């Protein structure tokens, strides 16, 4: 028998979450974000499941785009970080990919290149994130130059990224909306995109022509310390008990002896650890589900194992199922307790965790 640690990807939940995107942004085109292996869910699996229901996909880099083209995904694919070397541009043309242009360096290389066909671009505008992108004033000049260059196809699109949309009272988001709206109107841009998942759910003014759902597609809330009951968890991370032993009052558990048994009690060992992507800093008391019932983590998270208090599961046996996050145990809860976000939990899933997809959760 192989190690019983696996991630079940529920494609029905994925499709239900996509429907929530459509419910909140019914008039907009949808650019599904599948970068970072679809936030750890498997880019090929996710793209195939929703390809007929979205207008485009977004990835980080050319390599991720090629993975989708290699499985015959024909929808437009937008490379969010654009290109890193001019040698990528002929491939981008051949594969009919779209690129986001964020820097003057990229733009200069693009307009100087010798290309067989023009490329569809999105001009990235820095409206307040202060990471990548042109200032609104710079974006006007870049847009006007792009209109005159044979390497750039029409229409030229605009994109920006929200810095604080997960705070529904953010003044910064209001400022970003105003800056972006003014620029879109000034340039009379036909297609523009500002809304990420938080924008889709909490800021209707950000929707413009295109929305870019990411984390909400995978069933997690983009808002801190909250669970959105409209969304369904797509990933169910599960394992099994590989040991149930009787420990005695005063026995210490795990590295550093950080937890001491208050009485004679059953202690379970689960085949999962930080090498699998379970957060090393998950504190004592973090819940897992054993036989669908919550039990607390005790001791430190190890590379390959965690230990749990089975006092409220006295009949638990080796081989019993354990859920780390998923249906009935939101990843957001585990992330919050561990001082991180669900994005990181999903993306950090280890390579030895087997993945499988089902139309319905087990």
C-alpha positions, -999 to 999 in steps of 0.1 A, spaced: 0 0 0 13 35 -9 14 63 16 -23 74 22 -18 111 18 -37 127 -11 -56 157 -23 -90 152 -38 -99 179 -63 -137 183 -66 -144 196 -101 -181 201 -93 -171 225 -66 -148 243 -90 -177 247 -115 -200 259 -87 -175 285 -77 -172 297 -112 -210 301 -113 -206 324 -82 -182 345 -103 -209 348 -130 -235 356 -104 -215 385 -91 -202 397 -125 -228 386 -150 -219 410 -178 -181 406 -176 -157 383 -194 -139 359 -171 -101 354 -170 -96 324 -148 -63 326 -129 -45 292 -130 -9 303 -122 12 283 -98 -3 250 -109 -38 265 -103 -29 274 -68 -17 238 -62 -49 222 -76 -34 211 -109 -35 235 -138 -43 209 -165 -71 194 -143 -86 228 -135 -83 242 -170 -100 212 -186 -128 213 -161 -138 249 -169 -124 256 -204 -158 258 -220 -171 283 -194 -144 310 -192 -131 335 -218 -94 333 -210 -68 319 -186 -41 338 -167 -7 323 -159 25 337 -145 50 329 -173 56 313 -207 63 279 -192 29 278 -175 12 290 -207 28 262 -227 16 236 -202 -20 247 -212 -13 248 -249 3 213 -246 -31 199 -234 -49 217 -263 -64 245 -243 -74 269 -271 -88 299 -251 -67 331 -249 -39 328 -223 -26 359 -206 9 358 -192 7 381 -162 44 388 -159 48 392 -196 81 380 -211 115 379 -195 137 376 -226 131 387 -262 137 351 -273 103 343 -259 85 366 -282 84 343 -313 70 315 -292 44 339 -278 34 348 -314 33 312 -325 12 300 -296 -11 330 -299 -5 342 -263 -13 375 -247 12 393 -225 10 420 -198 36 448 -203 46 462 -170 80 479 -175 96 503 -200 123 476 -205 97 451 -217 80 477 -239 113 487 -256 122 451 -264 87 444 -278 86 473 -302 121 466 -315 115 429 -321 111 414 -355 79 394 -353 58 376 -379 26 387 -364 15 414 -338 10 404 -302 -20 411 -280 -10 431 -250 -23 443 -217 -7 475 -204 -2 472 -166 -11 504 -147 2 510 -112 -27 526 -95 -15 520 -59 1 486 -56 35 500 -64 49 467 -75 47 465 -113 32 488 -139 33 523 -153 20 553 -136 -13 566 -152 7 594 -169 33 569 -182 5 545 -193 -10 572 -216 23 576 -234 29 538 -236 -7 533 -249 -2 560 -276 31 545 -287 16 510 -288 -12 522 -311 15 531 -336 36 500 -335 32 471 -359 42 445 -333 11 453 -312 -23 440 -321 -56 458 -315 -74 462 -292 -48 473 -266 -61 465 -232 -55 479 -197 -50 461 -164 -43 470 -128 -41 451 -96 -58 459 -63 -36 462 -32 -62 463 -4 -94 449 -18 -96 424 10 -104 453 33 -139 464 25 -133 498 41 -101 506 22 -95 541 10 -67 528 -11 -91 507 -31 -114 537 -37 -84 557 -49 -73 529 -73 -108 526 -87 -109 564 -94 -75 564 -110 -82 534 -132 -116 546 -142 -103 580 -152 -76 565 -173 -100 540 -191 -123 569 -199 -95 592 -211 -80 566 -235 -115 553 -245 -102 517 -238 -125 490 -250 -113 463 -226 -100 467 -191 -95 446 -160 -91 455 -123 -111 430 -102 -95 400 -85 -115 377 -63 -119 403 -36 -130 429 -62 -155 405 -77 -171 398 -43 -168 431 -25 -162 459 -50 -187 459 -80 -171 492 -92 -139 472 -101 -156 448 -125 -151 468 -158 -150 444 -188 -129 416 -175 -127 400 -140 -99 378 -128 -110 352 -103 -83 334 -85 -87 321 -49 -125 322 -50 -124 296 -78 -108 272 -54 -134 278 -28 -115 300 -3 -124 335 7 -102 364 -3 -111 382 29 -90 376 60 -104 355 89 -136 347 71 -152 318 53 -176 325 24 -204 300 25 -213 307 -12 -180 290 -21 -172 253 -20 -138 240 -11 -123 224 -42 -94 207 -24 -99 180 2 -65 172 18 -67 138 35 -46 111 50 -50 83 76 -40 73 111 -9 52 109 -6 47 146 -28 47 177 -9 43 209 -16 46 246 4 73 263 5 79 300 1 109 322 33 130 320 45 116 287 57 143 263 48 143 226 71 150 197 101 173 190 109 196 218 85 179 242 61 208 237 30 190 249 25 168 280 -3 142 284 -25 154 312 -38 118 317 -34 83 302 -49 87 268 -48 76 231 -25 95 208 -28 92 170 -2 97 144 -12 110 109 8 105 78 13 141 68 38 168 77 54 200 65 71 182 36 36 175 23 26 212 27 9 210 61 20 242 79 49 236 103 37 264 125 2 251 130 -2 255 168 -12 230 193 -50 227 192 -53 231 154 -82 209 144 -82 179 121 -111 156 114 -108 120 124 -138 100 113 -155 133 106 -150 145 142 -127 173 153 -96 164 173 -68 187 182 -32 187 170 -7 181 198 31 185 197 50 200 168 44 193 132 71 170 119 84 166 83 63 135 77 38 132 106 16 150 130 2 138 163 -34 142 175 -53 139 208 -78 110 204 -96 113 237 -128 122 220 -123 94 194 -115 65 218 -125 39 191 -102 53 164 -81 27 147 -51 26 123 -64 33 88 -92 56 99 -96 86 76 -82 120 85 -92 153 69 -66 182 71 -87 207 52 -116 207 28 -154 201 33 -164 207 69 -129 220 78 -121 252 58 -85 258 48 -90 294 59 -94 283 95 -62 263 94 -44 291 77 -55 317 102 -44 296 131 -10 290 114 -4 327 107 -8 324 69 -34 324 42 -52 297 23 -33 307 -9 0 295 7 -15 263 20 -27 254 -15 5 264 -33 28 247 -8 13 213 -13 42 188 -16 51 169 -47 46 135 -30 9 143 -22 -11 123 -47 -38 143 -65 -70 129 -79 -102 145 -92 -138 136 -86 -170 151 -97 -183 150 -61 -166 151 -28 -162 117 -10 
